[in-house]
Amino acid sequence: KTQKHDDNSDAVRIDTAKNKRKTQKHDDDSDADRIDTANELLSEMGTATLHAHEVVITGFSRRGRIRDALSALSRMEGQLDSEHHSNLNPSLSVYQTLLVSLASKQQFSQMNTLLTSMRRRGVRPTVYTFNALLKVCASSKSPRWREAVSLLSQCQREPGVSPDIITYTSTMRALAKGKQARKALDLFRAMKDTGIQLDVFAYTTTMDACAKTNNWKKALQLLEEMRENNVPPNEVTYGVAVNACGNGGQWQTALSLLQTMNDSGMRINSITYNSAIAALSKAARLDAGPDPNVLWEKTQHILGEMHSRGVRQDTFTYSSAISVCGSAGRWEEAVRLIHQMKDSGTNGTKRNKIVAFTSAITACANSKQWDPANQLFQEMKRDGLAPDLVAFNALIGAGMAAGRPDEVYHLWREIGASNLSPDVVTLTEVLYTLDQARGKANRERAESVFKDAVSLGLVLRCDSLDTSSEFDLSRMSPSVARFAVLHIMKNIVKTVGRDSSSHPSDLSFIAGTTRMREHIRTVLRDEVSQSLYCTVPEREQGSLVVKQKVLQNYIARQM
């Protein structure tokens, strides 16, 4: 009775202090003031009851003040040890609150240390402790599947504790977020082997792991297994199945699942609709895919259904639909959808809006519509959306298709000024456009672009297998290979000019194919020097060699 009275008295004194401080501070910092006041009062007590310590520890833990919570715990444990209370220990709930707070702050090493410490004091975690920690791992924005697997392993080894369906499902959720489909499937099988009754959440979580790794076949197999085992799929289950089909480009199956949901009277959310449109978009990008016009009709039907049911269309909806437009050659529809997206005030991240604009620019490029593509690009910038490299490449593609060398060259320069790094796609399309335009000015521009590409490490990298006398051009496009040859020959002459003691050896170009080999031969003969006689090694038919003597004579004529 005395212990209980002391516990209650201390709790009352702490609560009184909290209430008193509440009237003295603003609402935004009153919580912090109350717990700090309670902690100060606890320190003034000298020897306090176990309950009083736990109130402060829990208060700090729930506010995410890990360091203060651990300090308060250490102070309580020190008091218990000094008073030799071997039969008294902090309650499991206090440890559990602090453990969850540590996990939420991604301090998993400290969490494991605390788990070990509490066990040494005789406080054993239960399945509910592990489930609470696994829930944090499953809900974390960054993948925490390794920590989840570790916690499951500890739960399985903990004396007197058996993982339940929540334990397994939470671990699988973390695995799904980390795209660890194989591990999730292994765990799903292990759960079945233990005899746990599988529910819709276990199946749906496993299907989600398959969806995130494009294993749509396995996801559909699990859906069928649910039906066979009389586990009714819910709206989330069907949504995951549609998402799996969307990731795998299985548009017909995705639409069939949508129809099943409609027939069952299920509510279909924007994520599920978007997954179906994504499946249509992926199918539209296939070279040997179905008729793009059919895909566009299906997309229009879904957009209409979303509108009639009041389902929000977001930037992902529009970007996927616009992608289908481009494949069907309907650039006008793509432009209309962009303006519809803006007029409707559709919410979405800047990134998703950039993707939508880029899809519309690509749709214009596919139809060789330079002016609309350029107008969209400029509209992006006016709207405060900084074009990324994909957007630049889309507009460069439009310029290449429409034969706009001036505009394409200026876009190359703009990329550099925007602190973006062009890629091989950028280089290939820019050089092709300048190469096709012909003329001295465009050749000089192309040579300048190639020189930039070398300095950026896009081609002829110093850490590649290329040497001063052997160059691999086999993976280059004809236009890139042309300017690579011109660049290499100029550099050889410059090198010898700077160092007259240097003596070049045989010069070898790796072409890969006969067609590329003859293209390189033509460039050497027609654009460098007709006297540059080349040979094809008997055992290396994909290569072209300029012998040392021929090369030396060429260099001498250039000096």
C-alpha positions in Angstrom: 0.0 0.0 0.0 2.8 2.4 0.8 4.5 1.7 -2.5 1.3 2.3 -4.4 0.7 5.5 -2.4 4.2 6.8 -3.2 3.7 5.9 -6.9 0.4 7.8 -7.0 1.8 10.7 -5.1 4.7 11.1 -7.4 2.5 10.8 -10.5 0.2 13.4 -9.1 3.0 15.8 -8.4 4.4 15.4 -11.9 0.9 15.8 -13.4 0.4 18.9 -11.3 3.7 20.4 -12.5 2.7 19.7 -16.1 -0.7 21.4 -15.7 0.9 24.4 -14.0 3.3 24.9 -16.9 0.6 24.6 -19.5 -1.0 27.9 -18.4 2.4 29.7 -18.7 3.4 28.8 -22.2 2.1 28.9 -25.8 0.4 25.8 -27.2 3.2 25.2 -29.8 5.9 24.5 -27.1 3.8 23.5 -24.1 4.5 19.8 -24.6 8.2 20.3 -24.5 7.9 22.6 -21.4 5.7 20.1 -19.6 8.1 17.2 -20.0 11.1 19.3 -19.2 9.4 20.5 -16.0 8.5 17.0 -15.1 12.1 15.9 -15.7 13.4 18.8 -13.5 11.0 17.8 -10.7 12.1 14.2 -11.0 15.7 15.3 -10.6 14.8 17.3 -7.5 13.2 14.3 -5.8 16.4 12.4 -5.2 15.0 9.0 -4.8 11.9 8.6 -6.9 9.5 5.8 -7.5 9.6 3.5 -10.5 6.4 4.9 -11.9 7.7 8.5 -11.8 10.7 7.5 -13.8 8.6 5.7 -16.3 6.3 8.7 -16.8 9.3 10.9 -17.8 10.9 8.2 -20.0 7.7 7.6 -21.9 7.1 11.3 -22.3 10.6 11.8 -23.9 10.2 8.7 -26.1 6.8 9.8 -27.5 8.2 13.2 -28.4 11.2 11.6 -30.2 13.7 13.0 -27.7 15.8 9.9 -27.8 18.9 11.2 -26.0 16.8 12.5 -23.1 14.8 9.3 -22.9 17.9 7.1 -22.8 19.4 9.4 -20.1 16.3 9.1 -18.0 16.3 5.3 -18.4 20.0 5.1 -17.4 19.2 7.3 -14.3 16.3 4.9 -13.3 18.4 1.8 -13.9 21.2 3.3 -11.8 18.9 4.1 -9.0 17.5 0.5 -9.0 21.0 -1.0 -9.1 22.2 1.2 -6.2 19.2 0.3 -4.1 19.7 -3.4 -4.9 16.1 -3.8 -6.2 16.7 -7.1 -8.0 13.0 -7.8 -8.1 12.1 -4.4 -9.6 12.7 -3.5 -13.3 11.2 -1.0 -15.8 8.0 -2.3 -17.3 8.0 -3.8 -20.8 5.7 -0.9 -22.0 8.4 1.7 -21.2 11.1 -0.3 -23.0 8.7 -0.9 -25.9 7.9 2.8 -26.3 11.5 3.7 -26.4 12.4 0.9 -28.8 9.7 2.1 -31.2 11.0 5.7 -30.9 14.5 4.5 -31.7 13.3 2.5 -34.7 11.3 5.5 -36.0 14.5 7.6 -35.9 16.3 4.9 -37.9 18.6 4.2 -34.9 18.5 0.4 -35.3 21.9 -0.3 -33.8 20.9 1.5 -30.6 17.5 -0.3 -30.7 19.3 -3.7 -30.7 21.6 -2.6 -27.9 18.5 -1.7 -25.8 16.9 -5.1 -26.6 20.0 -6.8 -25.3 20.1 -4.6 -22.2 16.4 -5.2 -21.3 16.9 -9.0 -21.7 19.8 -8.9 -19.2 17.5 -7.1 -16.7 15.0 -9.9 -17.1 12.5 -8.0 -19.2 11.7 -10.2 -22.2 10.2 -8.8 -25.4 6.9 -10.3 -26.6 5.5 -10.9 -30.0 3.8 -7.5 -29.7 7.1 -5.8 -29.1 8.5 -7.3 -32.3 5.3 -6.5 -34.2 5.5 -2.9 -33.2 9.1 -2.6 -34.4 8.4 -4.4 -37.6 5.5 -2.1 -38.3 8.0 0.8 -38.2 10.3 -1.0 -40.6 7.4 -1.7 -43.0 6.2 1.9 -42.9 9.6 3.5 -43.3 10.1 5.7 -46.4 13.5 4.1 -47.0 13.8 0.3 -47.4 14.4 -1.3 -44.0 14.0 -4.9 -45.0 17.4 -6.0 -43.6 16.4 -4.7 -40.1 13.0 -6.3 -40.5 14.5 -9.7 -41.3 16.8 -9.3 -38.3 13.9 -8.6 -36.0 12.0 -11.6 -37.4 15.0 -13.8 -36.7 15.2 -12.5 -33.1 11.5 -13.1 -32.6 11.9 -16.7 -33.8 14.7 -17.3 -31.4 13.2 -15.5 -28.4 12.2 -18.1 -25.7 8.4 -18.4 -25.4 7.7 -16.2 -28.4 6.1 -17.4 -31.6 5.8 -15.1 -34.6 2.2 -14.6 -35.7 0.6 -13.5 -39.0 1.2 -9.8 -38.2 4.9 -10.6 -37.7 5.3 -12.3 -41.0 3.1 -9.8 -42.9 5.0 -6.8 -41.6 8.3 -8.3 -42.5 7.0 -9.1 -46.0 5.8 -5.5 -46.3 9.3 -4.3 -45.6 10.7 -6.8 -48.2 8.2 -5.6 -50.7 9.2 -2.0 -50.2 12.8 -3.1 -50.7 11.9 -5.0 -53.9 13.0 -8.3 -52.4 10.3 -10.4 -54.0 12.2 -13.7 -53.7 12.8 -13.3 -50.0 9.1 -12.3 -49.6 8.0 -15.4 -51.4 10.3 -17.6 -49.3 8.8 -16.1 -46.2 5.3 -16.6 -47.5 6.1 -20.3 -48.0 7.6 -20.5 -44.6 4.5 -18.9 -43.1 2.3 -21.6 -44.8 4.6 -24.3 -43.5 4.0 -23.1 -39.9 0.3 -23.7 -40.3 -0.7 -20.1 -39.9 -4.1 -19.3 -41.5 -3.3 -17.0 -44.4 -5.5 -14.0 -44.8 -6.1 -11.4 -47.5 -3.3 -9.1 -46.1 -0.7 -11.8 -46.3 -1.5 -12.6 -49.9 -1.8 -9.0 -50.9 1.6 -8.1 -49.4 3.3 -11.0 -51.2 1.6 -9.9 -54.5 2.9 -6.4 -53.9 6.4 -7.6 -53.6 6.0 -9.4 -56.9 4.5 -6.3 -58.5 7.4 -4.1 -57.5 9.8 -6.5 -59.3 7.8 -7.0 -62.5 6.9 -10.6 -61.6 3.3 -10.2 -62.8 2.9 -13.9 -63.5 3.5 -14.9 -59.8 1.2 -12.1 -58.6 -1.6 -13.5 -60.7 -0.9 -17.0 -59.6 -1.2 -15.8 -56.0 -4.5 -14.1 -56.9 -5.8 -17.4 -58.3 -4.6 -19.3 -55.2 -6.6 -16.9 -53.0 -9.8 -17.8 -54.9 -9.0 -21.5 -54.6 -8.4 -21.2 -50.8 -11.6 -19.2 -50.3 -9.7 -16.1 -49.3 -11.8 -13.3 -51.0 -9.6 -10.6 -52.7 -10.4 -7.1 -51.7 -10.0 -3.8 -53.6 -6.4 -3.4 -52.5 -5.6 -7.0 -53.7 -7.1 -6.2 -57.2 -5.3 -2.9 -57.2 -2.0 -4.6 -56.6 -2.7 -7.2 -59.3 -3.5 -4.4 -61.8 -0.3 -2.7 -60.7 1.7 -5.9 -61.4 0.2 -6.1 -64.9 0.9 -2.4 -65.4 4.6 -2.9 -64.5 4.7 -5.9 -66.8 2.9 -4.2 -69.7 0.1 -6.7 -69.6 -2.6 -4.3 -70.7 -5.3 -6.8 -71.6 -5.1 -8.6 -68.2 -5.0 -5.3 -66.4 -8.2 -4.2 -68.2 -9.8 -7.5 -67.5 -9.1 -7.1 -63.8 -10.6 -3.6 -63.9 -13.8 -5.1 -65.4 -13.9 -7.7 -62.6 -13.7 -4.9 -60.0 -16.5 -3.0 -61.8 -18.7 -6.1 -62.0 -18.1 -6.8 -58.2 -19.1 -3.2 -57.3 -15.6 -2.5 -55.9 -14.3 1.1 -55.6 -11.4 1.8 -58.0 -9.0 4.4 -56.9 -6.6 6.6 -59.0 -3.6 4.4 -58.3 -5.4 1.3 -59.8 -6.6 3.3 -62.8 -3.1 4.7 -63.3 -1.6 1.2 -63.3 -4.0 0.2 -66.1 -3.0 3.3 -68.2 0.6 2.5 -67.4 0.2 -0.9 -68.9 -1.3 0.6 -72.1 1.6 3.1 -72.2 4.2 0.4 -72.0 2.5 -1.7 -74.6 2.4 1.4 -76.9 6.2 1.8 -76.7 6.8 -1.7 -78.0 8.1 -1.9 -81.6 5.9 -4.9 -82.4 3.1 -4.0 -80.0 -0.6 -3.8 -80.6 -2.3 -1.2 -82.8 -1.6 2.2 -81.0 -5.0 3.5 -82.0 -6.6 0.6 -80.1 -4.5 1.4 -77.1 -5.5 5.1 -77.3 -9.2 4.2 -77.4 -8.8 2.0 -74.3 -7.0 4.9 -72.6 -9.8 7.3 -73.5 -12.3 4.9 -72.0 -10.4 4.8 -68.7 -10.1 8.6 -68.6 -13.8 8.9 -69.2 -14.6 6.4 -66.5 -12.4 8.2 -64.0 -14.1 11.5 -64.8 -17.6 10.1 -64.6 -16.9 8.5 -61.2 -15.1 11.6 -59.8 -11.8 9.8 -59.5 -8.9 12.3 -59.3 -6.6 12.4 -62.3 -3.1 13.3 -61.3 0.1 14.1 -63.2 0.9 10.4 -63.5 -2.5 9.8 -65.2 -1.8 12.5 -67.8 1.8 11.6 -68.5 0.9 7.9 -69.1 -2.1 8.9 -71.3 0.1 11.3 -73.2 2.6 8.6 -73.9 -0.1 6.5 -75.6 -1.0 9.6 -77.6 2.5 9.9 -78.9 2.7 6.3 -80.0 -0.7 6.7 -81.9 0.6 9.8 -83.6 -2.0 12.0 -81.9 0.2 14.9 -80.9 -2.7 17.3 -80.9 -4.4 15.2 -78.2 -1.1 15.2 -76.2 -1.0 19.0 -76.3 -4.7 19.2 -75.3 -4.1 16.9 -72.3 -1.3 19.1 -71.1 -3.5 22.1 -71.1 -6.3 20.1 -69.5 -3.9 19.1 -66.7 -2.9 22.7 -66.1 -6.5 24.1 -66.3 -7.8 21.5 -63.9 -5.2 22.5 -61.3 -4.1 18.9 -61.0 -1.9 18.3 -58.0 1.5 16.6 -58.4 5.1 17.0 -57.8 7.3 19.1 -60.1 9.0 15.9 -61.2 5.7 14.4 -62.4 4.7 17.5 -64.2 8.1 17.5 -66.0 7.4 13.9 -67.0 4.0 14.9 -68.4 5.4 17.7 -70.4 8.3 15.5 -71.7 5.8 12.9 -72.8 3.9 15.5 -74.8 7.1 16.8 -76.4 8.0 13.2 -77.3 4.5 12.8 -78.9 5.2 15.9 -81.0 8.6 14.6 -81.9 7.2 11.3 -83.1 5.0 13.3 -85.5 7.9 15.6 -86.6 6.1 18.6 -85.1 8.9 20.9 -84.0 6.9 24.1 -83.3 4.4 22.5 -80.9 7.3 20.6 -79.2 9.3 23.8 -78.8 6.3 25.7 -77.5 5.7 23.1 -74.8 9.4 23.2 -73.8 9.2 27.0 -73.4 5.9 26.7 -71.5 7.6 24.3 -69.1 10.2 26.9 -68.3 7.6 29.7 -67.9 5.8 27.5 -65.4 8.9 27.3 -63.3 9.7 23.6 -64.3 13.4 23.3 -65.0 13.7 20.8 -67.9 15.8 17.7 -67.1 18.0 15.8 -69.6 15.1 13.6 -70.7 13.1 16.7 -71.6 16.1 18.2 -73.5 16.6 14.9 -75.4 12.9 14.8 -76.3 13.1 18.3 -77.8 16.4 17.4 -79.5 14.7 14.4 -81.0 11.9 16.7 -82.3 14.6 18.9 -83.9 16.4 15.9 -85.4 13.1 14.6 -86.9 12.2 18.0 -88.3 15.8 18.8 -89.6 16.6 21.7 -87.3 20.4 21.9 -87.0 20.6 25.4 -85.6 18.1 24.8 -82.9 19.6 21.4 -82.0 23.1 22.9 -81.7 21.8 25.6 -79.4 20.1 23.0 -77.2 23.4 21.3 -76.8 24.9 24.5 -75.6 21.9 25.1 -73.3 22.3 21.8 -71.7 25.9 22.7 -70.7 24.7 26.1 -69.4 22.0 24.4 -67.3 24.6 22.3 -65.4 23.2 19.1 -66.9 25.4 16.4 -68.3 24.5 15.2 -71.8 24.4 11.4 -72.4 25.2 9.2 -75.4 21.6 9.7 -76.7 22.0 13.5 -76.7 25.4 13.2 -78.5 24.1 10.7 -81.1 21.0 12.8 -82.0 22.9 16.1 -82.1 25.7 14.7 -84.3 23.2 13.0 -86.6 21.3 16.3 -87.1 24.4 18.3 -87.8 25.8 15.5 -90.0 22.6 15.3 -92.1 22.5 19.1 -92.5 25.9 19.1 -94.2 27.9 22.3 -94.9 31.1 23.6 -93.5 29.5 25.4 -90.6 27.6 22.3 -89.4 30.7 20.2 -89.7 32.6 22.6 -87.5 29.8 22.6 -85.0 29.8 18.8 -85.0 33.5 18.7 -84.4 33.1 21.1 -81.5 30.3 19.0 -80.1 32.4 15.9 -80.3 35.3 17.6 -78.6 33.0 18.6 -75.8 31.8 15.0 -75.5 35.4 13.8 -75.2 36.1 16.3 -72.4 32.9 15.2 -70.6 34.0 11.5 -70.9 31.1 10.4 -73.1 33.4 8.9 -75.7 37.0 8.0 -76.1 37.4 7.8 -72.3 41.0 7.7 -71.0 40.0 4.8 -68.7 38.6 2.7 -71.5 40.4 0.0 -73.4 41.3 2.5 -76.1 45.0 3.2 -76.5 46.9 5.8 -78.5 47.0 3.4 -81.4 43.7 1.4 -81.0 40.2 2.7 -80.8 36.9 0.8 -80.4 34.2 2.5 -82.5 32.0 -0.6 -82.7 29.2 0.7 -80.5 29.0 4.1 -82.0 26.4 5.3 -84.5 27.7 6.2 -88.0 27.6 9.9 -87.3 29.4 9.6 -84.0 32.0 7.2 -85.6 32.6 9.7 -88.4 33.5 12.6 -86.0 35.5 10.2 -83.8 37.7 9.3 -86.7 38.2 13.0 -87.6 39.0 13.8 -84.0 41.5 11.0 -83.6 43.4 11.9 -86.8 43.7 15.6 -85.8 44.9 14.6 -82.3 47.6 12.3 -83.8 49.0 15.1 -85.9 48.9 17.5 -82.9 50.7 15.0 -80.7 53.6 14.5 -83.2 53.7 18.3 -83.8 54.3 18.9 -80.1 56.8 16.1 -79.7 58.9 15.4 -82.8 60.6 12.5 -81.1 57.3 10.5 -81.0 56.9 7.7 -83.5 53.3 6.5 -84.1 52.8 2.8 -84.5 50.1 1.0 -86.6 46.7 2.7 -86.1 43.8 0.3 -85.5 40.0 1.0 -85.5 37.7 -1.7 -84.1 34.5 -1.5 -86.2 32.7 -4.7 -85.2 30.6 -5.1 -88.4 31.6 -5.0 -92.0 29.2 -2.1 -92.6 30.9 0.1 -89.9 34.3 -1.0 -91.1 33.6 0.3 -94.6 32.0 3.5 -93.2 35.3 4.2 -91.3 37.3 3.4 -94.4 35.2 5.9 -96.4 35.7 8.7 -93.8 39.5 8.1 -93.8 39.7 8.1 -97.6 37.2 10.9 -98.5 37.5 13.3 -95.5 41.0 12.8 -94.1 43.3 11.8 -97.0 42.9 9.6 -100.1 46.5 8.3 -99.4 45.4 6.7 -96.1 45.4 3.1 -97.4 43.8 0.7 -94.9 44.1 -3.0 -94.5 41.8 -5.6 -92.9 43.6 -8.1 -90.7 42.9 -11.7 -91.8 41.9 -12.8 -88.3 40.1 -9.6 -87.4 37.6 -8.9 -90.1 35.9 -6.4 -87.9 38.9 -4.1 -87.7 40.7 -1.7 -90.0 44.4 -0.9 -89.7 46.5 2.0 -91.0 50.1 0.8 -91.2 52.8 2.8 -89.5 54.6 3.9 -92.6 51.3 5.1 -94.2 50.5 7.0 -91.1 53.9 8.6 -90.8 53.7 9.8 -94.5 50.3 11.3 -93.8 51.6 13.1 -90.7 54.6 14.5 -92.6 52.3 16.0 -95.2 50.3 17.7 -92.5 53.3 19.3 -90.7 
